[in-house]
């Protein structure tokens, strides 16, 4: 580990899902250091839409990972709200349960870029 990555502040990643198991799977999949060139990751686990908005408005989140299948507020709708309301919104990733089909019109309305192949 280089001195520059060791001295950098941790990346704050918000993980939103109403399902604790989904949040834990995302955190486990990414781990504390997803890449050697990145600083460690600190996760902020969130189960409700108001707490997502509160954390994002505070400005301390570097990346938001949102569950597109969460209820009552899905990640696509929250992503749109964040992109519409937060100046220089950090990157947002929306996880979907659709394995083979990507709903491009919904993604465009939510301001979430289409996946690349």
Phi, psi and omega per residue, in radians:
X1 nan 2.314 -3.117
X2 -1.415 2.819 3.127
X3 -1.101 -0.575 -3.092
X4 -1.203 -0.705 3.131
X5 -1.296 -0.555 -3.138
X6 -1.217 -0.549 -3.071
X7 -1.584 -0.180 -3.140
X8 -1.313 2.613 3.117
X9 -1.216 2.632 -3.126
X10 -1.104 2.611 3.018
X11 -1.378 2.360 3.113
X12 -1.761 2.055 -3.114
X13 -2.023 2.092 3.076
X14 -1.500 2.286 3.098
X15 -2.103 1.972 -3.094
X16 -1.902 2.227 2.948
X17 -2.871 2.569 3.046
X18 -1.343 -0.170 -3.101
X19 -1.859 2.011 -3.119
X20 -1.043 -0.592 3.133
X21 -1.130 -0.708 3.103
X22 -1.102 -0.776 3.117
X23 -1.052 -0.785 -3.129
X24 -1.121 -0.657 3.125
X25 -1.140 -0.707 3.117
X26 -1.110 -0.829 -3.117
X27 -1.112 -0.747 3.117
X28 -1.122 -0.710 -3.126
X29 -1.134 -0.675 -3.116
X30 -1.456 -0.642 -3.141
X31 1.301 -3.086 -3.114
X32 -1.353 -0.468 -3.136
X33 -2.449 1.572 -3.085
X34 -1.118 -0.401 -3.123
X35 -2.626 2.465 -3.108
X36 -1.044 -0.460 -3.129
X37 -1.444 -0.101 -3.128
X38 -1.782 2.662 3.026
X39 -1.246 3.014 3.079
X40 -1.072 2.767 -3.129
X41 -1.892 2.333 2.967
X42 -1.880 2.248 -3.100
X43 -1.732 2.458 3.026
X44 -2.014 1.855 -3.124
X45 -1.490 2.298 -3.081
X46 -2.354 2.384 -3.100
X47 -1.951 -0.157 -3.098
X48 -2.341 2.648 3.141
X49 -1.034 -0.790 -3.131
X50 -1.026 -0.606 -3.137
X51 -1.292 -0.561 3.018
X52 -1.035 -0.907 -3.100
X53 -1.057 -0.762 3.129
X54 -1.026 -0.815 -3.140
X55 -1.168 -0.714 -3.125
X56 -1.206 -0.680 3.102
X57 -1.118 -0.535 -3.131
X58 -1.161 -0.391 3.039
X59 1.449 0.229 -3.109
X60 -1.819 0.124 -3.117
X61 -1.691 2.331 3.128
X62 -1.653 -0.439 -3.121
X63 -2.710 2.429 3.060
X64 -2.034 2.264 3.056
X65 -1.989 2.035 -3.023
X66 -2.008 2.397 3.094
X67 -1.405 1.979 3.131
X68 -1.182 -0.291 -3.106
X69 -1.764 0.048 -3.111
X70 -1.134 2.645 3.086
X71 -2.274 2.560 0.070
X72 -1.434 -0.219 -3.115
X73 -1.916 1.999 3.131
X74 -1.425 2.793 -3.097
X75 -1.100 -0.563 -3.137
X76 -1.111 -0.811 3.137
X77 -1.134 -0.720 3.116
X78 -1.142 -0.703 3.117
X79 -1.030 -0.770 3.125
X80 -1.069 -0.805 3.134
X81 -1.048 -0.776 3.139
X82 -1.078 -0.818 -3.112
X83 -1.147 -0.578 3.131
X84 -1.314 -0.581 -2.928
X85 -1.869 -0.320 -3.073
X86 -1.896 2.072 3.088
X87 -1.138 2.289 -3.094
X88 0.919 0.904 3.126
X89 -1.020 2.365 3.084
X90 -1.104 2.892 3.118
X91 -1.016 2.541 3.137
X92 -2.227 2.302 3.061
X93 -2.017 2.297 3.087
X94 -1.972 2.163 3.097
X95 -1.551 2.287 3.118
X96 -2.109 2.755 3.116
X97 -1.591 0.025 -3.120
X98 -1.506 1.889 -3.050
X99 -1.306 -0.837 -3.014
X100 -1.812 -0.288 -3.049
X101 -2.053 2.243 3.041
X102 -1.910 2.159 -3.101
X103 -1.450 1.525 -3.042
X104 -1.050 -0.769 3.120
X105 -1.054 -0.716 3.111
X106 -1.130 -0.741 -3.140
X107 -1.105 -0.727 3.125
X108 -1.106 -0.735 3.098
X109 -1.120 -0.560 -3.122
X110 -1.479 -0.104 -3.111
X111 1.116 0.590 3.077
X112 -1.848 2.182 -3.117
X113 -1.157 2.599 3.107
X114 -1.177 2.596 3.120
X115 -1.181 2.657 3.073
X116 -1.738 2.652 -3.127
X117 -1.656 nan nan
